[in-house]
Amino acid sequence: MEALAAAFQMVFSVQTLVVMVLASLFGLFVGAVPGLTATMATALLVPITFFLPPIPAIAAMVTATAMAIFAGDIPGCLVRIPGTPASAAYVDETYRMTVKGHAETALGVSLVFSVIGGLFGTLVLILAAPALAAAALQFSSFEYFWLVLLGLTCAVFVSGDAPLKGMITLFLGLLLGCVGLENPAAHPRFTFDLPDLLSGVSLIPAMIGLFAMIGLFAVSEVLRFSLDANPLAPVSRQVGSVFRGMGAMMRRYPVQTLRGSSLGTVIGALPGAGADMAAWMSYAISRRFSREPEKFGTGHPEGLVEAGAANNSALAGAWIPALVFGIPGDSITAIVIGVLYMKNLNPGPTIFINNPSSIYAVFLLFIIANLLMLPLGWLCIKVAARLLRTPRNLLMPVILLFCVVGAFAINNSPFDLWILVAAGLLGWFLETHGFPIAPAILGMLLGTMLEEHFIRSMIKADGNLIAFVERPIAAGLALLVLVVWGVSAWLGWRRRRAIT
């Protein structure tokens, strides 16, 4: 009880609360600007934490990242440009809701279910951190290979009615992920003797974020507007109450909420996975098991409910291995672990014994950060909704300017701007000819991980492919992948037979 009382005293101090509010506003801004990510928000806060006590420093990290992940949904909903990579999984769905005049519903679902997912992940973090962390450590390269392959399988589900075109863009994304030195042999591939391509066009360069993916959406959207006199249906000029109807959403989709929150927490607890994979997999699973799969991609909130809960629950899940074993669950917690060591809060099993008040304080910070998201997220939505009142011929160039600044800010490299333009042209060409962009992004996101874990596993097994299914968890994941492939092929065959 003394440790808990001390935790309350540290968290509810004036300094900690002020830091959380300021970090919230910073995270909302970074998440809402295309090209800037939650990882970048965390990295930019590191110098400030030098001058803060331990608990306020951690409060800044926790609050800013939670806000940034949610805020990435706002530009995706209003102008079809995801603010963060995690928001790209369902950006078309949210934007279609806006086109249909339901922007407040889309934004309300993003806000409310992000809070629910975050609180669920926090509850799991509090109750089951040691057990889940121990389970996560059972994953070796064999298990990760099958998990990444399962993630790539989601391309079939997010491709809508064009699975063949989805597979083509998926392989295009895998090809782009091969560029550079980021491969197990560290051999330059597809660089064309350009030094700037040695770092590749991967979606996750240097732990910061992925300008290429944002450009793929943003520049193509600007091009589409410029070349088409009437590119989109009329969009509602007003955003009403974002909380209206959220109670009905909770009653209508309780299974999806629980499933997304649970999957997000588990994926987040796996080192190297993170909120991006959680959002993609949750949206694909929601579409696969929905009773109304034909409505996905037309402005249907079901997938948004599940994926929105998943990406924020993954943030808390990533702290499970970080706190218990000092192993980062994603790039954000990799930065946070450095701050913990700097503040003499060395992560590991002993921190629960030697410094329980600080652990309780971290739990409280997660709860407050998610609850704080409701009023500040609502305020951010109201400010951002003014974008709809701006004429699109003025809005689109400003959006492009933000994208250029965001892309350049990642590495301060002019070459990144050429990648931004090239990705935008590619995205415009693909969508013009009916090819979905999402599978290409998924391939770029997971391609390098798939190759890394495959090569590592082959080295461990000395080339014996049987080793990929010798471990129980790996065998279970392999069976799941084969079942998903088989069911998808059977459903496709049955659909074609019904047409003929």
C-alpha positions in Angstrom: 0.0 0.0 0.0 2.9 2.4 0.7 4.3 1.8 -2.8 0.9 2.5 -4.3 0.4 5.7 -2.3 3.9 6.8 -3.4 2.9 6.1 -7.0 -0.2 8.2 -6.7 1.8 11.0 -5.2 4.3 11.0 -8.0 1.8 10.8 -10.8 -0.7 13.3 -9.5 2.0 16.0 -8.9 1.6 19.3 -10.7 4.7 18.8 -12.7 3.7 15.3 -14.0 0.2 16.4 -15.0 1.5 19.5 -16.8 4.0 17.4 -18.7 1.3 15.0 -19.7 -0.9 17.7 -21.1 2.0 19.3 -23.0 3.1 15.9 -24.3 -0.4 15.1 -25.3 -0.7 18.2 -27.5 2.7 17.5 -29.0 1.8 13.9 -29.8 -1.5 14.9 -31.3 0.3 17.4 -33.6 3.0 14.9 -34.7 0.5 12.1 -35.3 -1.8 14.4 -37.4 1.0 15.6 -39.7 1.6 13.2 -42.6 5.2 12.0 -42.6 5.7 12.2 -38.9 5.2 9.2 -36.7 4.8 8.1 -33.1 8.3 6.9 -33.2 9.5 10.3 -34.2 7.5 11.9 -31.5 9.2 9.7 -28.9 12.6 10.3 -30.3 12.1 14.1 -30.3 11.2 14.0 -26.6 14.4 12.3 -25.5 16.5 15.5 -25.1 13.7 17.0 -23.0 13.6 14.0 -20.7 17.2 14.8 -19.7 15.8 17.7 -17.6 12.9 15.8 -16.1 12.6 13.5 -13.1 11.9 9.8 -13.9 8.1 9.7 -13.6 7.4 12.9 -15.6 10.0 11.7 -18.3 8.1 8.4 -18.7 4.8 10.3 -18.6 5.9 12.3 -21.6 6.8 9.2 -23.5 3.6 7.3 -22.7 1.3 10.1 -23.4 2.8 11.4 -26.6 2.9 8.0 -28.3 -0.7 7.1 -27.3 -1.9 10.4 -28.7 0.2 10.2 -31.9 -1.2 6.7 -32.7 -4.8 8.0 -32.4 -4.1 11.3 -34.2 -2.9 9.5 -37.2 -6.5 8.5 -37.9 -7.6 12.1 -38.2 -6.0 13.1 -41.6 -6.8 9.6 -42.8 -10.5 10.2 -42.1 -10.7 13.7 -43.4 -8.4 13.8 -46.5 -7.4 10.1 -47.0 -3.8 10.5 -45.9 -2.8 8.4 -42.9 -0.8 10.3 -40.3 1.0 7.3 -39.0 1.7 3.8 -40.5 -0.7 2.1 -38.2 -3.6 4.2 -39.6 -2.9 3.1 -43.1 -4.6 -0.3 -42.6 -8.1 1.3 -42.5 -7.6 4.7 -44.1 -9.9 3.9 -47.1 -12.6 2.8 -44.8 -12.6 5.9 -42.6 -12.4 8.2 -45.6 -15.3 6.5 -47.3 -17.4 7.2 -44.2 -16.5 10.8 -44.5 -17.5 10.9 -48.1 -20.9 9.4 -47.1 -21.3 12.2 -44.5 -20.4 10.2 -41.4 -17.1 11.8 -40.5 -18.2 12.3 -36.9 -18.9 8.6 -36.6 -15.6 7.6 -38.1 -13.6 10.0 -35.9 -15.7 9.0 -32.8 -15.0 5.3 -33.4 -11.3 6.0 -33.8 -11.2 8.0 -30.6 -13.5 5.9 -28.3 -12.2 2.5 -29.4 -8.6 3.7 -29.2 -9.2 4.5 -25.6 -10.9 1.2 -25.0 -8.1 -0.7 -26.6 -5.5 1.3 -24.7 -7.2 0.6 -21.3 -7.5 -3.1 -22.2 -3.8 -3.3 -23.0 -3.0 -1.5 -19.7 -5.2 -3.9 -17.7 -3.3 -6.9 -19.3 0.0 -5.1 -18.6 -1.0 -4.7 -14.9 -2.4 -8.2 -14.4 -0.3 -10.5 -16.7 2.9 -8.8 -17.6 5.3 -11.5 -16.4 3.3 -14.4 -17.8 2.8 -12.8 -21.2 6.5 -11.7 -21.4 7.6 -15.2 -20.7 5.4 -16.5 -23.5 6.7 -13.8 -25.9 10.2 -15.0 -25.2 9.3 -18.5 -26.5 9.2 -17.0 -30.0 12.3 -17.7 -32.0 13.0 -16.9 -35.6 10.9 -20.0 -36.7 7.8 -18.6 -34.9 8.4 -15.1 -36.2 8.7 -16.5 -39.8 5.3 -18.0 -39.7 3.8 -15.0 -37.9 5.1 -12.6 -40.6 3.8 -15.0 -43.3 0.4 -14.9 -41.6 0.6 -11.1 -41.6 1.4 -11.1 -45.3 -1.6 -13.3 -45.9 -3.7 -10.4 -44.7 -3.1 -8.9 -48.2 -5.7 -11.3 -49.5 -8.3 -9.9 -47.1 -7.5 -6.2 -47.6 -7.6 -6.5 -51.4 -11.4 -6.6 -51.5 -12.7 -8.1 -54.7 -9.4 -8.0 -56.5 -7.2 -10.7 -54.9 -5.0 -11.2 -58.0 -4.3 -7.5 -58.2 -3.7 -7.5 -54.5 -1.1 -10.2 -54.9 0.6 -8.3 -57.6 1.0 -5.2 -55.5 2.0 -7.3 -52.5 4.9 -8.7 -54.5 5.7 -5.2 -55.7 6.0 -4.2 -52.1 8.2 -7.1 -51.3 10.4 -6.2 -54.2 10.8 -2.6 -53.0 11.6 -4.0 -49.5 14.6 -5.8 -51.1 16.4 -2.5 -52.1 19.5 -1.6 -50.2 21.8 -3.2 -47.6 19.1 -4.1 -45.2 19.4 -7.9 -45.8 21.1 -10.7 -43.9 24.1 -10.7 -46.3 24.5 -6.9 -46.2 24.9 -7.0 -49.9 23.6 -4.0 -52.0 20.6 -5.0 -54.0 18.8 -3.0 -56.7 20.8 0.2 -55.7 21.9 1.0 -59.3 25.1 2.3 -57.9 23.2 5.1 -56.1 24.6 5.6 -52.5 21.3 7.1 -51.4 19.6 3.7 -52.1 22.0 1.8 -49.8 19.6 2.5 -47.0 16.7 1.2 -49.1 13.1 2.3 -49.5 12.0 0.3 -46.5 8.9 1.4 -44.6 10.9 1.5 -41.4 14.2 3.4 -42.0 16.3 3.8 -38.9 13.5 3.3 -36.4 11.8 6.6 -37.3 9.0 6.0 -39.7 8.2 5.6 -43.3 8.0 8.5 -45.6 7.5 6.3 -48.7 4.1 4.9 -47.5 2.7 8.3 -46.6 3.8 9.6 -50.0 2.2 6.6 -51.6 -1.2 7.9 -50.3 -0.7 11.7 -50.1 1.0 12.5 -53.5 -1.3 10.1 -55.3 -4.3 11.9 -53.7 -3.1 15.3 -54.8 -2.5 14.0 -58.3 -5.9 12.4 -58.4 -7.5 15.7 -57.5 -5.4 17.7 -60.0 -6.2 15.4 -62.9 -9.8 14.8 -62.3 -12.3 17.7 -62.2 -14.6 15.8 -59.9 -12.5 13.2 -58.1 -14.6 12.5 -55.1 -18.2 12.6 -54.0 -19.3 15.7 -52.0 -18.0 15.6 -48.5 -20.0 16.8 -45.5 -18.9 20.3 -44.4 -19.8 19.7 -40.8 -18.5 17.3 -38.2 -21.1 16.8 -35.5 -20.8 15.2 -32.1 -18.2 12.4 -32.3 -19.6 10.7 -29.2 -23.1 10.3 -30.5 -23.9 6.7 -31.2 -20.7 5.3 -29.6 -22.8 3.4 -27.0 -24.6 1.6 -29.8 -21.3 0.8 -31.5 -20.1 -0.9 -28.3 -23.3 -2.9 -28.0 -23.2 -3.9 -31.7 -19.5 -4.9 -31.9 -18.4 -6.3 -28.5 -16.7 -9.3 -30.0 -14.8 -7.2 -32.5 -13.7 -4.9 -29.7 -12.5 -7.7 -27.5 -10.8 -9.5 -30.4 -9.0 -6.4 -31.6 -7.9 -5.4 -28.1 -6.7 -9.0 -27.3 -4.9 -9.4 -30.6 -3.3 -6.0 -30.3 -1.9 -6.7 -26.9 -0.5 -10.1 -27.9 1.1 -8.7 -31.1 2.5 -5.7 -29.2 4.1 -8.1 -26.7 6.0 -9.8 -29.4 9.4 -8.1 -29.9 9.6 -6.3 -33.2 5.9 -6.5 -34.1 4.2 -3.3 -32.9 1.0 -1.4 -33.6 1.4 -1.4 -37.4 1.2 -5.2 -37.7 -1.6 -5.3 -35.1 -3.7 -2.8 -37.0 -3.2 -4.6 -40.4 -3.9 -8.1 -38.9 -7.0 -6.9 -36.9 -8.6 -5.2 -39.9 -8.0 -8.3 -42.1 -9.4 -10.6 -39.4 -12.4 -8.4 -38.9 -13.1 -8.5 -42.6 -12.6 -12.3 -42.8 -15.0 -13.1 -40.0 -17.6 -10.4 -40.6 -21.2 -11.3 -41.3 -21.1 -8.4 -43.8 -17.8 -8.6 -45.6 -19.2 -7.0 -48.7 -19.6 -3.7 -46.9 -15.9 -3.4 -46.1 -14.2 -0.7 -48.2 -17.5 1.2 -48.6 -17.5 3.1 -45.3 -18.3 0.3 -42.8 -17.3 0.9 -39.2 -16.8 -2.7 -38.1 -13.2 -3.1 -39.2 -12.4 0.4 -37.8 -13.7 -0.7 -34.4 -11.4 -3.8 -34.3 -8.3 -2.2 -35.8 -8.6 1.0 -33.8 -8.7 -1.0 -30.6 -5.8 -3.1 -31.7 -3.3 -0.4 -32.5 -3.6 1.3 -29.1 -3.7 -1.9 -27.1 -0.4 -2.9 -28.8 1.3 0.1 -27.3 0.7 -1.2 -23.8 1.5 -4.7 -24.9 4.9 -3.6 -26.2 5.8 -2.5 -22.6 5.3 -6.0 -21.3 8.7 -7.4 -22.5 10.3 -4.0 -22.1 9.5 -3.8 -18.4 9.9 -7.5 -17.5 13.0 -8.4 -19.5 14.3 -5.1 -20.9 13.5 -6.3 -24.5 11.8 -3.7 -26.6 8.5 -4.7 -28.1 8.8 -2.1 -30.9 10.9 0.9 -31.9 9.1 3.1 -29.4 9.9 1.0 -26.4 13.5 0.6 -27.7 13.8 4.4 -27.2 12.0 4.2 -23.9 14.3 1.6 -22.5 17.2 3.9 -23.0 15.4 6.6 -21.0 14.6 4.1 -18.3 18.3 3.2 -17.9 19.2 6.9 -18.0 16.8 7.5 -15.0 18.2 4.5 -13.1 14.9 2.5 -13.6 16.7 -0.5 -15.1 14.0 -2.8 -16.6 14.0 -6.4 -15.6 12.3 -8.8 -13.2 14.0 -7.1 -10.2 12.3 -3.7 -10.9 9.1 -5.1 -9.6 10.8 -5.9 -6.3 13.3 -3.1 -5.9 11.1 -0.3 -7.2 7.4 -1.2 -7.1 6.3 2.4 -6.7 7.7 3.3 -10.1 6.0 0.3 -11.7 2.7 1.3 -10.2 3.3 4.8 -11.4 3.8 3.5 -15.0 0.5 1.7 -14.8 -1.3 4.8 -13.6 0.4 6.8 -16.4 -1.1 4.5 -19.0 -4.6 4.8 -17.5 -4.5 8.6 -17.3 -3.0 8.9 -20.8 -5.8 7.0 -22.3 -8.5 8.8 -20.3 -6.9 12.1 -21.2 -7.2 11.1 -24.9 -11.0 11.6 -24.7 -11.1 15.4 -24.1 -7.9 16.3 -25.9 -8.7 14.0 -28.8 -12.1 15.6 -29.1 -10.5 19.0 -29.1 -8.0 17.9 -31.8 -10.8 16.6 -34.0 -12.7 19.8 -33.7 -9.7 21.8 -34.8 -8.8 19.4 -37.6 -12.4 19.3 -38.9 -11.9 22.9 -40.1 -10.0 21.3 -42.9 -13.3 20.4 -44.5 -14.2 24.0 -44.7 -11.1 24.8 -46.7 -11.5 24.7 -50.5 -9.8 21.6 -51.8 -7.8 23.6 -54.4 -6.1 25.3 -51.5 -6.1 22.4 -49.2 -4.3 19.9 -51.5 -1.1 22.0 -52.0 -0.8 22.6 -48.3 -1.2 18.9 -47.7 1.6 18.2 -50.2 3.8 20.8 -48.5 3.3 19.0 -45.1 4.2 15.7 -46.8 7.4 17.1 -48.3 8.4 18.6 -45.0 7.6 15.3 -43.2 9.5 13.2 -45.7 12.6 15.5 -45.6 12.6 15.7 -41.8 13.1 12.0 -41.4 16.7 11.8 -42.7 17.3 15.4 -43.8 18.0 14.0 -47.2 16.9 15.6 -50.5 16.9 12.1 -52.1 13.9 11.2 -49.8 11.9 13.8 -51.7 12.5 11.9 -55.0 11.3 8.7 -53.3 8.2 10.6 -52.1 7.4 11.8 -55.6 8.2 8.4 -57.2 6.0 6.6 -54.6 3.2 9.1 -55.2 3.3 8.6 -59.0 3.3 4.8 -58.5 0.4 5.0 -56.1 -1.6 7.2 -58.5 -0.9 4.8 -61.4 -1.9 1.7 -59.4 -5.1 3.1 -58.1 -6.0 4.5 -61.5 -5.8 1.0 -62.9 -7.7 -0.6 -60.0 -4.7 -2.0 -58.1 -5.1 -1.7 -54.3 -2.2 0.1 -52.6 -2.6 -1.5 -49.1 -0.9 -4.9 -50.1 2.1 -3.0 -51.4 2.5 -1.3 -48.1 2.1 -4.5 -46.3 4.8 -6.1 -48.4 7.2 -3.3 -47.8 6.5 -3.4 -44.0 6.9 -7.1 -43.5 9.2 -8.2 -46.4 12.5 -7.5 -44.7 11.3 -9.2 -41.5 10.2 -12.3 -43.5 13.6 -12.6 -45.2 15.6 -11.9 -42.0 13.7 -14.6 -40.0 13.9 -17.1 -42.9 17.6 -16.8 -43.3 18.2 -16.9 -39.6 16.1 -20.0 -39.2 17.8 -21.7 -42.1 21.2 -21.0 -40.5 20.0 -22.4 -37.2 18.5 -25.5 -38.9 21.5 -26.0 -41.2 19.2 -26.0 -44.2 16.7 -28.5 -42.7 13.2 -27.2 -43.6 11.6 -29.7 -41.1 12.9 -27.5 -38.3 10.3 -24.8 -39.3 7.6 -27.1 -37.8 9.4 -29.0 -35.1 8.6 -26.5 -32.3 5.0 -26.6 -31.0 4.2 -22.9 -31.5 5.8 -22.8 -34.9 3.9 -25.9 -36.0 0.6 -24.3 -34.8 1.3 -21.1 -36.7 2.3 -23.1 -39.8 -1.0 -25.0 -39.6 -2.9 -21.8 -39.2 -1.2 -20.3 -42.2 -2.1 -23.3 -44.3 -5.7 -23.3 -43.1 -6.1 -19.6 -44.0 -4.6 -20.3 -47.5 -6.8 -23.3 -48.0 -10.0 -21.6 -46.9 -9.2 -18.5 -49.0 -8.6 -20.7 -52.1 -11.8 -22.7 -51.5 -13.9 -19.6 -51.0 -12.5 -18.1 -54.2 -13.2 -21.3 -56.1 -16.7 -21.4 -54.8 -17.3 -17.8 -55.7 -16.1 -18.3 -59.3 -18.3 -21.4 -59.6 -21.3 -19.5 -58.4 -20.7 -16.8 -61.0 -20.4 -19.3 -63.8 
